[in-house]
Amino acid sequence: MAKINKLLQGFDSFRKQYAESNVNLMAKLAQAGHNPEIMMIACSDARVDPALLFQCDPGELFILRNVANLVPPYECDHRHHGTSAALEFGICYLKVKHLVILAHSQCGGIQAHLTETKLVQNDFLGDWLSLLHDSEKSHHPDVCAKNALLFSYQNCLTFPWIQTALNQGVLKIHLWFFDILQASLKSYDFDLGWVDPTFE
């Protein structure tokens, strides 16, 4: 029960900072709606909270989190596509200017991909992780996580409205890797490889 109490205490602090202060950011967001310029696809891992990592206020990030921060290919059918629906909302309706795909070290989803035969419960997880290529299973987990970023980037290009936004110069895609142990961030440059991210 103590952990739940911590959540409630945290919410109390949130109200004091964002709703009961002179700024009252939540009232402004309620009236004006949200208009974030950045969409972030991140892993569901409890250690990788984008708003906390990048010290963002409410309304600044449109965040999608899933296991291993994967982007599936464009498949326009009648199945349920939560990740694709969130991408469509962010790109086409919110018209975000930046799409950041954030991977991280020690990813449990990647570990599950590498040891799929050991999964205790596998109703959905194996099928989701099958998006990754089997050839990556020979790599170190962090190498596999970085390769998965490039895989997700290529899948982004299969979405016609993402490709259009990129061609029109109204959208940029960023591939970032967060190292939990080092608390460091790297960005992928298609000419230079993994580099320190630069301010724009």
C-alpha positions, 0 to 999 in steps of 0.5 A: 500500500505504501507505493500507492500512497507515494502515487497519491502524494506525487499527485498532490505535488503535481496539483500544487505545481501545475494546477494550484500555482499562479501559472495554473498550466492545467487550466490553460491546457484545458482551455487551449488543448494540447499542441505538442511539437514532439511525438516520442515513441518509447519503451514501456520500461519503468526506468525510461519515462520520457517526460521525466528524462527530458524534464518536460511539462504537461502538454509538451510531449505526445508519448506512445509507449510499447514493448521495445519501442517498436514501430510496425510496418504500415498495414491498412486493414481491419485489425487493431493497430494501436501504435499505428493509430497513435502515429496517425494522430500525432502526424496527421492531427497534431502535426508534430514537427519531430518524431523521436524513437527512443530505445534504451539499454537493458531492454526487457522486450529485446531480452524476451526477443532473444530468449523467446523460447523461455517466455512463460506467457506468450499470448501476444508478446512473441507475435509483437516481437516477431516484428524484429528479424531473427538475424538480430538474435546473434547480437548483444541485447543493446546492439539488437536494441539499436538495430531495432531503432533502424528497423522502426525507422524503415517501417516509419517510411512505409506510412504514406503520410509520414513519407509525405511529411518528411518530403515536405520538410515538416517532419524530422525523425530522430533515433535516440538511445538512452544508456541506463547505467551511464545515464547518457544519450546518443543520437543516430546519424546516418553518416556518422553513426552514434553521436552525441545529440546536438541542439537545434 
